[in-house]
Amino acid sequence: MHGLGNDFMVVEWPPGLPEPTPELVRRWADRRRGVGFDSLLMITPEKPASADARYRVLNADGTEAEQCGNGARCLASYLAPQGDKVLQLDSRGGRVEARVLAGGRVSVNLGEPDFRPESLPFLAAERRHRYAIDLASGRVEFGAVSMGNPHIVLDVDSVDKAQVGILGAQLSRHPSFPRGVNVGFMQREAPERIRLRVFERGVGETQACGTGAAAAVAVGRLWQVLAERVEVELPGGVLTVEWPGPERPLWQSGATTIVYEGQIEL
């Protein structure tokens, strides 16, 4: 499946089988020798009492992520293919409410953005609206937020000219972020519209990043430069993000697509 080109292998993991090793995930993720994907969405055998499913997000390099916005939307669409249903989904990053709509569109409640540095975690002396890190190439300013997983957002003049591969790689594994961080490059076109590219830890740049889009809007709202409802244009398509402000949940909507189904030998 994919959400705007952010692609996933979705598996209902069989009871009693050992969990996939990082080496196995990397082999499956290989786009030439395996299935090929950004992340593996693994529906765990045990079903939580108060939710419809529990899932884990395993990145292409075998590491585990806490949350994935596009993944949650794809998972909801997979579990309720007929649409018109509300699902409760559990992950390491917390619970997500998903509303499966007609035409493969899904809205997910990603909760309230958390700007505390320790929530990422981020080794900052104090909470601020903007932070700065000195790299060999110069000083980089950004906002930081957790959407169940860690994100930083850079304000750039042009996402086409941004050094996503270079700065993204440097910042995603910077020692200030003990668990790594996802890096978003945001170009503001209007208060209601932005362009965005995201370098995801453990994956690299992806066609779309759901929590990255949410993080960009959350940071933009914190900086008081974005509206409550924002169209986020990513390389793979457009997501809609709505966040009224503090003590309110952030909602994200977008399309999901089933590419194919198959079987794989363990």
WOMOPE-V104755 format. One record per pair of residues at least 6 apart in sequence whose ideal C-beta (glycine too) atoms are under 7 Angstrom apart, sorted by the first residue. I is the first residue (numbers start at 1). J is the second residue. If there is no record, write none. Layout:
i->[I,I]
j->[J,J]
This chain:
i->[1,1,1,1,1,1,1,1,2,2,2,3,3,3,3,3,3,3,3,4,4,4,4,4,4,4,4,4,5,5,5,5,5,6,6,6,6,6,6,6,7,7,8,8,8,8,8,8,9,9,9,9,10,10,10,10,11,11,11,12,13,13,13,13,14,15,17,20,22,23,25,25,25,26,26,26,27,28,28,28,29,29,29,30,37,38,38,38,39,39,39,39,39,39,39,40,41,41,41,41,41,42,42,42,43,43,44,44,44,46,47,47,48,48,50,51,51,51,51,52,52,52,52,53,53,54,55,55,55,56,56,57,57,57,57,57,57,58,59,59,59,60,60,61,63,65,65,66,66,66,66,66,67,67,67,67,67,67,67,68,68,69,69,69,69,69,69,69,70,70,70,72,72,72,72,73,73,73,73,73,73,74,75,76,76,76,76,76,76,77,77,77,77,79,80,80,83,83,83,84,84,85,86,86,87,87,88,88,89,89,89,93,93,94,94,96,96,96,97,97,98,98,99,99,100,101,104,104,104,105,105,105,106,107,107,107,108,109,109,110,110,110,110,110,110,111,111,111,112,112,112,112,113,113,113,113,114,114,115,115,115,116,117,117,117,119,120,120,120,120,120,121,121,122,122,122,123,124,129,129,129,130,130,131,131,132,132,132,133,133,133,135,140,140,140,142,142,142,143,143,143,143,143,144,145,145,145,145,147,147,147,148,149,149,150,150,150,150,151,151,151,151,151,151,152,152,152,153,153,153,153,153,154,154,154,155,156,156,156,156,157,158,159,159,159,159,159,162,162,164,164,164,164,165,167,168,168,168,169,171,171,172,172,172,172,172,172,173,180,181,182,182,182,182,182,183,183,184,184,184,184,184,185,185,186,186,186,186,187,187,188,188,189,191,191,191,192,192,192,192,193,193,193,194,194,194,194,195,196,196,196,196,196,196,197,197,198,198,198,198,199,200,200,207,207,207,208,208,208,208,208,210,210,213,213,213,213,213,214,214,214,216,217,217,217,217,217,218,218,220,221,221,228,228,228,229,229,230,231,231,232,232,232,237,239,239,239,240,240,240,241,241,242,243]
j->[8,10,74,78,256,257,258,259,8,257,259,70,73,74,208,210,254,255,256,70,207,208,234,236,237,239,254,255,207,208,235,236,237,38,70,206,207,208,209,236,37,38,37,38,39,41,71,74,28,35,37,40,41,74,75,78,40,42,43,43,42,43,44,45,45,45,266,58,62,62,40,58,62,60,61,62,34,34,35,40,36,37,60,36,60,60,203,206,57,58,59,60,65,68,71,58,55,57,71,74,75,55,56,58,53,55,54,55,56,54,53,54,54,90,88,88,89,90,95,79,87,88,89,79,89,90,75,89,91,64,92,64,65,67,68,71,91,64,65,202,203,202,203,202,202,149,202,91,92,93,148,149,91,92,93,147,148,149,211,210,211,108,110,210,211,213,214,252,208,209,210,89,96,98,108,98,106,108,210,254,256,256,89,87,89,98,100,106,108,100,104,106,256,87,87,100,100,101,102,100,102,100,97,99,98,100,95,97,95,96,98,148,149,111,148,108,109,110,108,109,106,108,106,107,106,107,255,256,257,253,254,255,256,251,252,253,252,249,251,147,148,211,214,250,252,148,249,250,247,248,249,250,145,147,218,250,145,146,127,145,222,127,124,127,144,146,144,146,150,177,181,178,179,144,176,177,176,131,143,222,223,141,143,142,144,139,140,141,140,174,176,170,154,167,171,152,153,154,152,153,219,222,223,152,151,215,218,219,211,214,215,211,182,211,177,179,181,182,181,182,184,211,212,215,171,181,183,184,186,215,216,219,184,185,186,186,162,185,186,187,187,187,185,187,195,196,197,185,197,185,197,199,205,205,183,183,199,205,199,181,183,180,181,182,183,199,201,180,201,201,198,200,201,209,212,198,199,196,198,212,215,216,196,197,194,196,216,220,194,195,194,225,195,225,226,227,227,229,230,231,230,231,233,216,220,230,232,233,212,213,216,232,233,234,205,235,205,206,209,212,205,206,209,234,235,236,234,235,236,237,239,239,252,232,234,239,241,252,241,250,252,232,226,230,232,241,243,243,250,226,243,245,242,243,244,240,242,241,238,240,238,239,241,255,252,253,254,252,253,254,250,252,251,250]
